[in-house]
Amino acid sequence: MKAIRRIVITFCFVSTAVAQQNLYHLRSEFSSLSKITVQETDPLFVEKKSPTKAVFYSLLLPGMGELYADGFDEGRYSLIAEGGLWLTYISFRQYGSWLQDDARNYASSHAGAAITGKNDQYFVNLGNFNDTYEYNDKQLQDRELIKVYDVNSGYYWRWDTDNNRREYRALRVSSERVLNNSKFVIATIVVNRIISAINAARLVRLYNQRNTDPLGSWWLESSLINDGLKPDGLKVSIIHRF
């Protein structure tokens, strides 16, 4: 009977020691879990986004700064606008170049003008005067000797009819208008990128405020329930910060 008592006492002692060890081990595991949970949910551990990066991304490609700030629902409009503006720019440049080539070839056919290696002002003068001599007389009257053309150096022209000269001038003005419009498209592209950059910076600020706001944060805490040195249980608390 004494032997049985010793076994039971020893068993209880061992069981208590094992239980205590398991409870301490369990506590350490819950503590680790709590730390992980705090790091993932506590605002102090949320990584903030950089407004500078957001602005840079949007200046590089509109919409990318908003994507970085988790606000691509707004940024996609800037990206779509960017694509449309570049298509418009390419269309204007192509169409303007076609009109310009048509006008210059028209001058070559109806005025005998040499169009290779000439500057833009030459083509303007080509549409304003019937021939080189008329143009040179005007420059001499204005004492603009430096602007006089040498008829023997490829600057001679003479329109076959005045109507053809007017037709050429209309083509040239149209091509110039379209090419100038392409410059305004480039300015609009720059403005679109600036707007996207400002919006991206705003979204980053809202993102950082939203993720550092202490309201509504949750995490776990654990602690042992004990009476002296003997653990009686483990308490797990879910805490909500208001």
Summary of the structure (lengths in Angstrom):
residues: 242
radius of gyration: 41.1
end to end distance: 61.3
largest distance: 141.1
contacts: 683
relative contact order: 0.16
helix: 71%
strand: 10%
